[in-house]
Amino acid sequence: MTQNSLTLAQHKTEAVLLPGKRRPKPVLFKIQGTVVKTVKAVNYLGVVIDERLTFAHHFKMVTEKAGRTTGALSRLMPNIGGPSQGKRKILSSVMQNILLYAAPIWAEAAQSKYNKTTLVRTQRKMALRIVCAYRTVSAEAALVLAGLMPIHILAQERMVLHKARGDDTTKETNREQSFKKWQSEWDNTPNASWTRRLIKDIKPWVTRRHGHLNYHTTQFLTEHGNFGVYTLRIGKTLHDLCRYCQAKDTAEHTAFRCCRWEKLRFELNLQLGEDITTENIINKMTESNSNWSSINTYLTTILRKKEKDERDARCTLLNP
């Protein structure tokens, strides 16, 4: 360094040992009379490198930073009103870029269960705001509905692309592999059973070119909302029965069976040209923009009317 007219700020210098599984004794470096002690992790160009190369310190740093950004952006994205889903997703790219900084370096470390959980926990907060979902919705369901691929899969994708720079065929093949990994995780998760029943294949849902979710449609797709099974689970009501026909009040019952919405359902089926079921509703929604609009209007209308009927019933009890 001296021969090349470079100087070193000894008081700012840090050192980290990379011993692998070994546990070496403490090592001291002396640089021009200044003693430099080894530390457990150092920040180098925005990447925190720890002695075990687990990148746990790095993930903690970036998730805290992304969490602060998400908190600030969340105030712009209330569940009711605010920007459309498309605009919300653009805002979420700020958080994504923070998390994915230098991804090719730490992509392998991100595949551990602990690191996956750390990254997805932060990503989930933004996904909930994108689709206007209740905070009780699982990360798996929120990410699929929002169309946000899990960070650990995106990181691995970027690592492969970095190694094969300039190869366009690798980019397409790599994205297909990413969707396969995401689909495998979606098929095997124990969470989001109702959402998985509706959205069996992730790719057509995520790559569609039309249709935005709103507060009420997301309630139906997650079954976290104005349904007896959910309100009973969170302790808001004492039973899970439908107020109109006394059957178990689930998202499936509300949308496809409840007698209260029979007329609206009949009109929707005429517009679609066939009866909607749990098996075909997502296919119909992704088929065309007109189908999406019709189904979205139907779901929004019945859930809004359910809310109004419950408010009226409470008012009647309070003011007989």
C-alpha positions, -999 to +999 in steps of 0.1 A: +000+000+000+029+024+008+046+017-025+013+026-042+009+058-022-021+044-003-026+050+034-047+031+060-068+045+088-057+022+115-083+034+140-111+025+115-097-009+106-115-041+116-107-078+110-128-109+110-115-145+109-133-170+086-124-203+104-153-224+092-163-249+119-131-245+138-129-223+169-095-205+168-079-186+196-082-149+195-058-132+170-044-097+172-031-078+142-006-050+146-006-024+118+021+003+121+020+001+158-019+000+161-034-032+174-065-045+155-087-070+173-108-095+154-146-091+157-175-114+150-187-095+119-176-066+098-196-043+074-179-043+040-196-022+012-230-027+028-227-064+034-221-077+069-197-106+068-196-128+099-170-153+109-192-183+102-205-169+069-241-175+080-249-138+071-273-138+100-259-103+110-265-091+075-301-103+074-308-087+107-294-054+095-313-054+061-346-066+076-345-038+102-338-013+075-365-027+052-389-029+082-385+009+088-392+015+051-422-007+051-436+010+082-433+044+065-449+032+033-477+014+051-491+047+063-497+055+026-515+022+021-546+018+043-567-013+039-597+007+027-590+034+002-555+046-008-535+036-039-545+007-062-528-027-059-506-019-089-493+013-072-488-005-039-467-031-056-445-004-072-440+011-037-430-024-024-401-025-048-383-002-024-384-028+003-375-056-021-344-038-033-332-032+002-335-069+010-320-081-023-288-059-021-258-080-030-280-111-032-256-133-052-232-132-023-256-144+004-281-164-017-269-198-004-270-187+032-306-175+027-318-211+021-315-220+058-348-223+077-339-195+102-328-170+075-358-178+053-381-170+082-362-137+090-365-125+054-401-136+047-413-120+080-403-086+067-416-093+032-449-104+046-456-070+061-455-053+027-475-081+010-503-075+035-505-039+026-504-046-011-535-068-010-553-050+019-553-081+041-558-087+078-526-089+098-535-125+107-531-137+071-501-161+067-469-151+049-475-178+023-510-166+014-500-129+014-470-134-009-490-154-034-519-130-035-496-100-038-475-117-065-443-113-045-419-142-050-402-151-017-368-133-011-348-165-007-360-177-041-353-144-058-318-143-042-309-177-057-323-166-090-300-135-090-270-156-081-276-179-111-280-149-134-249-133-120-229-164-129-244-166-164-242-129-173-253-122-209-272-155-214-308-146-222-319-183-223-306-187-187-328-159-176-360-176-189-350-210-176-341-196-143-374-179-138-392-211-146-371-229-120-380-201-095-417-206-101-413-244-096-396-239-063-423-214-052-450-238-063-434-267-044-432-246-012-469-235-018-480-271-022-463-283+009-470-254+034-494-263+062-508-228+062-533-210+040-555-241+033-584-221+019-562-199-003-544-230-016-577-247-024-586-217-046-552-209-061-537-243-070-513-230-096-493-199-087-479-189-121-512-180-140-523-160-110-490-141-106-484-135-143-520-123-152-522-089-169-554-077-153-573-074-121-565-058-087-575-071-053-594-049-028-602-052+009-633-074+004-620-097-023-590-104-002-612-113+026-628-140+005-595-153-009-580-157+026-612-163+047-598-138+072-627-113+074-664-111+080-670-149+083-683-167+113-654-192+114-629-164+115-647-141+140-652-171+163-615-180+161-604-145+171-630-142+198-651-115+182-683-137+182-697-166+202-706-188+173-697-194+136-732-197+122-745-177+092-770-150+103-792-157+073-795-195+071-778-208+103-753-229+084-715-227+092-704-193+079-673-199+058-661-180+027-673-210+006-707-208+022-710-171+017-699-170-019-714-202-033-743-214-011-759-188+012-796-182+003-792-145+011-771-139-021-789-163-044-802-136-067-768-119-070-752-153-076-777-162-104-769-129-121-732-135-119-736-170-133-755-156-163-727-131-170-700-158-168-720-184-187-715-211-160-720-216-123-690-205-102-675-230-078-644-232-056-628-252-085-633-227-113-636-192-097-599-184-100-597-197-136-626-175-145-611-144-128-578-148-146-595-156-179-605-121-188-608-086-173-646-086-177-648-119-157-625-104-130-646-073-128-679-092-125-666-116-098-649-088-079-681-067-079-701-097-067-678-105-038-674-068-028-712-063-029-721-093-007-694-086+019-703-049+021-740-059+026-730-084+053-711-057+071-741-033+069-766-060+081-743-066+111-741-029+119-778-026+117-783-056+139-760-041+166-777-008+164-811-026+170-797-043+201-783-011+215-814+009+207-844-014+208 
